[in-house]
């Protein structure tokens, strides 16, 4: 298979097209602009729809319309724009509309800056809008995963009738890496629930998130929670590299997992036993593997481009069975390989759990 | 083997392009590669730079802070990055714009009058290619043939008529390395 060099943002966009995405709605914001730029050129070539909406709020509601009519619909933005979309995302979750939302995150809070960030972890994984809901959240760690996970995201969105988020950041989006693109797929998913016209059915399909009668709303929430438990059982993904013999395991996703990997390679070359646990799904979170590794006496270091968000899930999963340390960089700065290397070394020298 | 490079200069000197050519060239030789641009407000007026990693293993951090090789096309970039190069590493610098450069012990340093050579070739814009030619001559990190093939992939079709000029500039740069 031929490898081609693509920016992460472009790889993600082409991956979406190959996975049958034919509806893109967005509003410009750095550092994700390569996605709408690419889609503006590419969608007409595959008879798809590209609309630059008048706002993020408009774009997410266009996703509701296209997804509700059974199309594979995508929107992308970056942190402040994703905040604007939260009302729509909650409605999409409540109405169980399959769709994919991409956050190429940048530093916040507020308007923030253009630098990469992982400080939208809480917003992505804990429900950024109102109500008891979850998105499935994928965190690509390579250009290839930008392609592969967006395809998977559309499949899982339809399988569970649930919005799926790709949470990545400015570095992953701007970096070029060789990728192998899969062929364009025909999507054949049956969607008897889609609002495509009544056509012989006795009852019209209705997609909304309204439960004005208390019992109805409770029933909707029970249904959603049952779905989330099923997702937690079936959809957890992670990469464990060198965790078997490791004394210390770094937990990191996306960009920081790359920085950590470089530091770990240096330490391994010196004979130090350090491993990497990289969550690929941020929700559902890989709790069990962390609990198991903690029970084996491992200790953990969480590395993030935030003041500490992923670390809370790691602490919950480890549940006092092991020591969890944290190294984070404030928005506006990126951890260097040397910093992570020095942090791990210092922890190993201190020793003890 | 993992080799890390920073290409730096003024915006408009084509440092992003030579970084891309190194990355593409590495990919065409079957290596794992990454290319990462500096971006954002710093691109207006100041120095632009990109990080390139070429490796036999999966690439970890795409951001290079301690390069094995540096291509510096102007004074500010040379000043910014000269102290970050690993011992035993290589610096190719544009001596058309950097008149006096300190000798840094433990590094291979090659001054290349890229603008002068490019002007001799009749197009000042290929100064970056002269630097790249000298860099691959000095480090052997990719072959000239790979750089040439990369040009075909990186340059848009409408600029392909300029490939012979770019190749001539690469060769001129390479010829500076004994």
Interface residues (C-beta under 8 A of the other chain):
Chain A: X3 X5 X30 X31 X113 X114 X115 X142 X170 X171 X174 X175 X176 X177 X178 X258 X259 X260 X261 X262 X263 X264 X265 X334 X336 X337 X338
Chain B: X20 X23 X24 X27 X32 X33 X34 X35 X36 X37 X39 X40 X41 X57 X58 X59 X60 X61 X62 X63 X65 X66 X153
